[in-house]
């Protein structure tokens, strides 16, 4: 039984279909970019009508339908372990669930449907309406107090896991390990995650919310430039400030990036489908006017099922873990991924506002901890820092410390500092690259392959380790280096 999954979306949106056997659409092939014949899965039987949480192995939590056991509505319940039901037919792994369905359910936040703005209860909508009605007259202290009340109990949320969730990575590694064991092999070639063998990626973004933040933009450009780190600036087209062509040009001329941030930052973009479509026409127009390829929704509100109406190459609106955000959930991955034709570049660390004002933490401790957890999976370390909150000297001092820390870490760990647009371009390039056997060896082929590195996933003590091949597709490749990635 070949794996095939159908995803039901909003009534006004056509369902999306992904075939597990289609190498261009399979979540695992998309993740690893390895030869198709290394990933052979079939279903053990018909999938259940209901969806819920279950477990594959260790901390690899799944959400979706399954062909065996039971599913629970709560991630902190006793979860059924489906690993006992995994079978083997020759070199094919028989699974009681669809990997692509489960991974998409996580990355597209289908497990967190109740948190989507358009699906809020009347009480939730009433509270939101009241907050945004009074927000213009609230000072920072009062807004922080209200948000602290909203975030109350966040530490008790079982899933996604705070402060970084790598469930998609854990699932991908566990599934590849199962496939390798079924085939009796201990090494699989794949296209390394980042260009030229770099071990991870750093992305810095700035959301400009108010007039004070807008006025501080040029000084923030100078601060970033002094540390040789470029960032993207997300501007509100119809917000509390007037966007000048002079600033837009200055940002671009200095090698930074301009993106669109919502329409007017009122928090209502995804509250109603028809209103969303009306606003999106304006948002797309501003994207063309500003020559912006990226989009971020205000306050990180989102509904990924509606993204096909947005005319942007990439989006940066989805947190990895959203315990402290107005809309909870999270994509459970530290890698970019496709939402239709859009590349999603997730926010994988805590926003500066949440860190300073909700947690009261004026240190690098949490950011450092998150950075280390992300690098264990060779992932994307992305930050959101608002110029609006950099006027405070204490906050600005922490930000300067962050830039120094990142610069030092980048040299020590061979990290790629990139703009979101560069990550978007690379992820699209990587998605079209193929690993092929030539003259008894493996090579990466396709447009842009000169930037790619050949890597191998190896079985080591019942977990996977990654190794970048010496003399890969780019000149000056480093000697082989094992990068532990326990499944």
C-alpha positions in Angstrom: 0.0 0.0 0.0 1.8 3.1 -1.2 1.6 6.0 1.3 -0.6 8.8 0.2 -2.0 11.6 2.4 -4.8 14.1 1.9 -4.8 17.2 4.0 -8.1 18.9 4.7 -7.9 22.6 5.0 -10.2 25.6 5.4 -13.5 25.3 3.5 -12.5 28.1 1.2 -9.1 26.6 0.4 -8.6 23.6 -1.9 -7.2 20.5 -0.1 -3.6 19.8 -0.7 -2.3 16.4 -1.6 1.2 15.0 -1.1 2.2 11.6 -2.3 4.8 9.9 -0.1 6.3 8.1 -3.1 6.8 11.4 -5.0 10.5 12.3 -4.4 9.7 16.0 -5.1 7.0 16.1 -2.4 8.0 13.6 0.2 8.7 15.3 3.5 11.7 13.0 4.1 13.2 13.5 0.6 12.6 17.2 0.9 14.5 17.2 4.2 17.5 15.1 3.2 17.7 15.4 -0.6 18.9 11.8 -0.8 18.3 9.3 -3.6 14.7 8.1 -3.6 15.5 4.4 -3.3 16.9 4.9 0.2 13.5 5.8 1.5 11.0 3.1 1.0 7.9 3.1 3.2 4.4 1.6 3.0 1.4 1.6 5.3 0.6 -1.4 7.4 -3.1 -0.8 6.9 -5.8 1.8 6.6 -5.4 5.0 8.7 -7.8 5.9 11.5 -10.5 8.5 10.9 -9.4 10.5 13.9 -6.1 12.3 14.5 -4.2 12.6 17.8 -0.9 12.3 19.5 1.2 9.1 19.6 4.9 8.3 19.8 7.5 6.8 17.4 10.6 6.5 19.5 12.1 8.2 22.5 11.0 11.9 22.3 9.7 11.6 18.7 6.1 12.7 19.2 3.7 12.4 16.3 0.4 14.0 15.6 -2.0 12.6 12.9 -3.8 9.4 12.0 -2.5 5.9 12.6 -3.3 2.3 11.6 -2.7 0.8 15.0 -2.9 1.6 18.7 -4.7 4.7 20.0 -4.3 8.5 19.7 -4.8 11.0 22.5 -5.9 14.7 22.2 -3.2 15.8 24.7 0.5 15.5 24.2 1.2 15.2 27.9 -1.0 12.0 28.2 0.4 8.5 28.1 1.2 8.2 24.4 0.9 4.9 22.4 4.3 3.9 21.0 3.9 2.8 17.4 7.5 1.5 17.1 6.2 -1.9 18.2 4.0 -2.0 15.1 6.7 -1.1 12.6 7.4 -4.1 10.3 9.6 -4.9 7.4 8.9 -6.5 4.0 12.1 -7.2 2.3 13.9 -3.8 2.2 10.7 -1.8 2.7 9.7 -0.4 6.1 6.0 -0.9 6.9 4.7 2.0 9.0 1.4 2.5 10.9 1.4 6.2 9.9 2.3 8.5 7.0 5.6 10.3 7.7 4.7 13.1 5.4 1.3 13.6 7.0 2.8 13.7 10.5 5.6 16.0 9.6 3.2 18.4 7.8 0.9 18.3 10.7 3.7 19.6 12.8 5.3 22.1 10.4 1.9 23.5 9.4 0.7 23.5 13.0 -2.3 21.3 12.3 -2.0 19.9 15.8 -2.7 23.5 17.1 -5.9 24.3 15.2 -7.6 25.7 18.2 -5.0 28.5 18.4 -5.6 29.8 14.8 -7.2 33.2 14.9 -10.0 32.3 12.5 -11.0 29.4 14.8 -11.0 31.3 18.1 -14.1 31.1 20.3 -16.3 34.1 20.8 -14.8 34.8 24.2 -11.3 34.7 22.7 -12.3 37.1 20.0 -14.0 39.4 22.5 -10.8 39.6 24.6 -8.6 40.2 21.6 -11.0 43.0 20.3 -10.9 44.7 23.7 -7.1 44.5 23.8 -6.5 46.0 20.4 -9.2 48.7 20.9 -7.4 49.9 24.0 -3.8 49.2 22.9 -3.1 52.7 21.4 -3.6 54.2 24.9 -1.7 51.5 26.8 1.9 52.1 27.8 4.5 49.5 27.6 4.1 48.5 31.2 0.4 47.9 31.0 0.7 46.0 27.7 3.3 43.8 29.3 1.1 43.1 32.3 -1.8 42.1 30.0 0.5 39.8 28.0 1.9 38.3 31.1 -1.7 37.4 32.1 -2.3 35.8 28.7 1.0 33.8 29.0 0.1 32.6 32.5 0.7 28.8 32.7 3.0 28.6 29.6 5.5 26.6 31.5 3.0 23.7 31.8 2.5 23.4 28.0 3.9 19.9 27.2 4.2 20.3 23.4 6.0 21.8 21.6 9.0 21.5 24.0 10.4 24.7 25.4 12.8 26.3 24.7 13.5 24.7 21.3 11.5 21.9 19.7 13.3 19.6 17.2 10.6 17.0 16.8 10.7 17.1 13.0 14.4 16.5 13.0 14.0 13.6 15.5 11.3 12.0 13.4 13.3 12.4 10.2 16.4 10.9 11.8 14.5 8.0 13.3 12.7 7.2 10.0 16.0 7.3 8.0 17.6 5.0 10.6 14.7 2.5 10.2 15.1 2.6 6.4 18.8 2.1 6.6 18.5 -0.9 8.9 15.8 -2.5 6.6 18.2 -2.2 3.7 21.2 -3.4 5.6 23.3 -0.3 4.9 25.2 2.0 7.3 25.7 5.1 5.1 23.3 7.3 3.0 24.5 10.2 0.9 22.5 13.5 1.0 22.8 17.1 0.1 24.1 18.9 3.2 21.7 21.4 4.7 23.8 24.6 4.2 26.0 25.9 1.4 29.7 25.2 1.3 29.7 22.9 4.3 28.8 25.4 6.9 27.5 23.8 10.1 24.5 26.0 10.7 22.9 29.3 9.7 22.3 32.7 11.5 19.5 35.0 10.5 18.8 38.4 12.1 15.5 40.2 11.6 14.1 43.6 12.8 10.4 44.3 13.0 9.7 48.1 13.1 6.5 48.6 15.0 6.2 52.3 16.0 7.5 55.8 15.3 10.3 55.5 17.8 11.5 52.3 16.3 11.3 53.8 12.8 13.4 56.7 13.9 16.0 54.3 15.4 16.4 52.3 12.2 19.5 54.1 10.8 21.3 53.8 14.2 20.4 50.1 14.2 21.9 49.8 10.7 25.1 51.3 12.0 25.2 48.9 15.0 24.7 45.8 12.8 27.2 47.0 10.3 29.8 47.6 13.0 29.6 43.8 13.7 29.5 42.9 10.0 26.1 41.3 10.3 23.3 42.2 7.9 19.6 41.9 8.8 16.2 42.3 7.3 13.8 45.2 8.3 10.1 44.4 8.3 8.1 47.6 7.8 4.4 48.2 8.3 3.0 49.9 5.1 0.0 51.5 6.7 1.2 51.7 10.3 1.9 54.6 12.7 4.8 55.9 10.7 5.3 56.9 7.0 7.8 54.8 5.2 10.1 57.0 3.1 11.8 55.9 -0.1 15.0 57.4 1.3 15.1 54.9 4.2 14.1 52.0 1.9 17.0 52.9 -0.5 19.4 53.3 2.4 18.6 49.9 3.8 19.1 48.3 0.4 22.3 50.2 -0.5 23.9 49.1 2.7 23.3 45.4 1.9 20.3 44.9 4.2 16.9 43.7 3.2 13.4 45.2 3.2 10.3 43.0 3.9 6.6 43.7 4.5 5.2 43.4 8.0 1.4 42.9 7.8 -0.7 45.8 6.6 -1.4 48.0 9.6 -0.3 45.9 12.6 -3.8 45.7 14.2 -3.7 41.9 14.8 -6.7 41.2 12.6 -5.1 40.0 9.4 -6.2 36.3 9.8 -9.4 36.9 11.8 -11.7 36.5 8.8 -11.1 34.9 5.4 -12.8 37.6 3.3 -11.2 40.4 5.2 -7.8 38.6 4.8 -8.3 38.5 1.0 -9.2 42.2 0.9 -6.1 43.1 2.8 -3.8 40.7 1.0 -4.4 42.7 -2.3 -2.9 45.7 -0.6 -0.1 43.8 1.0 0.9 42.2 -2.3 0.9 45.7 -3.9 3.2 47.1 -1.2 5.4 44.1 -1.7 5.9 45.1 -5.3 6.3 48.7 -4.4 9.0 48.0 -1.8 10.6 45.3 -3.9 10.1 43.0 -0.9 10.4 39.2 -1.4 9.5 38.4 2.2 6.5 38.8 4.6 5.9 38.7 8.3 2.5 38.9 9.9 2.1 41.3 12.8 2.5 39.7 16.3 3.3 36.4 14.5 -0.4 35.7 13.9 -0.7 33.2 11.1 -2.9 30.7 9.2 -0.6 28.7 6.8 -3.6 27.4 4.9 -4.3 30.9 3.5 -0.7 31.6 2.4 -1.4 30.8 -1.2 -3.0 34.3 -1.5 0.3 36.0 -0.5 2.6 36.9 -3.4 5.9 36.5 -1.6 8.8 34.2 -2.1 9.2 33.5 1.7 7.6 34.0 5.0 9.1 34.5 8.5 5.9 34.4 10.7 6.1 31.0 12.3 7.8 30.5 15.7 9.5 27.2 16.5 7.9 27.2 19.9 5.1 29.8 20.5 4.4 29.5 24.2 4.8 33.2 24.9 3.2 34.5 21.7 -0.4 35.7 21.3 -1.0 32.7 19.1 0.4 29.5 20.5 1.7 26.5 18.6 5.0 26.3 16.7 6.4 24.4 13.7 8.6 22.0 15.8 11.6 22.3 13.4 14.8 24.3 13.2 15.0 24.1 9.4 13.3 26.0 6.6 10.5 24.2 4.8 8.0 24.7 2.0 4.4 25.8 2.5 3.1 25.3 -1.0 5.5 27.5 -3.1 6.5 29.7 -0.2 9.6 29.0 1.8 9.0 29.3 5.5 11.9 30.5 7.5 10.9 29.9 11.1 11.8 32.0 14.1 13.8 29.6 16.3 14.7 31.8 19.3 12.7 33.9 21.7 11.8 37.5 20.6 13.6 40.3 22.4 10.3 41.7 23.8 9.3 38.3 25.3 12.8 37.9 26.8 13.1 41.3 28.3 9.6 42.2 29.3 7.7 38.9 29.8 10.5 36.9 31.2 12.4 39.8 32.7 15.6 38.2 31.5 18.3 40.8 30.6 21.0 38.3 29.8 22.2 36.0 26.9 21.5 32.9 28.9 18.3 31.8 27.1 19.6 32.8 23.7 22.8 30.9 24.2 20.9 27.8 25.4 18.6 27.9 22.3 21.6 28.5 20.0 23.3 25.4 21.3 20.2 23.2 21.0 19.7 24.4 17.4 23.3 23.7 16.5 23.0 20.1 17.7 20.7 19.7 14.7 22.8 21.9 12.5 19.8 24.2 12.2 18.7 27.7 11.6 19.4 30.2 14.4 17.0 33.1 13.7 16.4 36.2 15.9 13.8 38.9 16.0 14.9 42.1 17.6 12.8 45.3 17.5 14.4 48.7 17.1 11.4 50.0 19.2 12.9 48.3 22.3 16.6 49.2 21.6 16.1 52.7 23.0 16.5 51.2 26.5 20.2 51.2 27.3 20.0 47.9 29.2 18.3 46.1 26.3 20.7 47.7 23.8 23.7 46.4 25.8 22.3 42.9 25.7 21.8 43.2 21.9 25.4 44.3 21.5 26.6 41.4 23.6 24.5 39.1 21.3 26.2 40.4 18.2 29.6 39.9 19.7 28.6 36.4 20.8 27.3 35.5 17.3 30.4 36.8 15.6 32.7 34.7 17.8 30.5 31.7 17.5 30.4 32.0 13.8 34.1 31.7 13.5 34.4 28.9 16.0 31.5 26.8 14.6 31.7 27.6 10.8 28.3 29.3 10.6 26.7 31.0 7.6 25.4 34.5 8.3 22.6 35.1 5.8 19.7 37.4 5.0 16.3 35.7 4.9 16.3 36.2 1.2 19.6 34.3 0.8 18.2 31.4 2.9 15.1 31.4 0.6 17.3 31.3 -2.5 19.5 28.5 -1.1 16.6 26.4 0.1 15.0 26.6 -3.4 18.3 25.7 -5.0 18.8 22.7 -2.6 15.3 21.5 -3.3 16.2 20.8 -6.9 19.6 19.2 -6.3 20.1 15.5 -6.7 22.6 13.0 -5.4 23.6 10.6 -8.2 26.2 7.9 -8.5 29.0 8.6 -11.0 32.1 6.5 -11.7 31.6 4.5 -8.5 31.1 7.5 -6.3 28.5 10.1 -5.4 28.0 13.6 -6.8 25.5 16.4 -6.4 24.0 17.5 -9.7 21.8 20.4 -10.6 21.9 24.2 -11.0 23.8 25.7 -8.0 25.5 22.4 -7.1 28.9 24.2 -6.9 27.7 25.6 -3.6 26.5 22.3 -2.2 28.3 19.8 -0.1 27.9 16.0 -0.2 27.2 14.6 3.3 26.6 11.1 4.6 24.3 9.9 7.4 26.0 7.0 9.2 24.7 4.6 11.8 26.7 4.8 15.0 25.6 3.0 18.2 22.0 2.9 17.0 21.8 6.6 16.2 22.8 8.7 13.2 25.9 10.9 12.8 26.4 13.2 9.9 29.7 13.5 8.0 30.6 16.0 5.3 32.7 14.5 2.6 36.2 15.9 2.1 36.6 17.4 -1.4 32.8 17.8 -1.9 31.3 19.9 -4.7 33.0 23.0 -3.6 36.8 23.9 -3.5 38.6 24.0 -0.2 36.2 21.6 1.6 37.3 20.8 5.2 38.4 17.4 6.3 35.6 15.0 7.2 33.9 15.9 10.5 31.3 13.9 12.2 28.4 15.9 13.4 26.3 14.0 16.0 22.6 13.9 15.4 21.1 11.3 17.7 17.8 9.9 16.5 
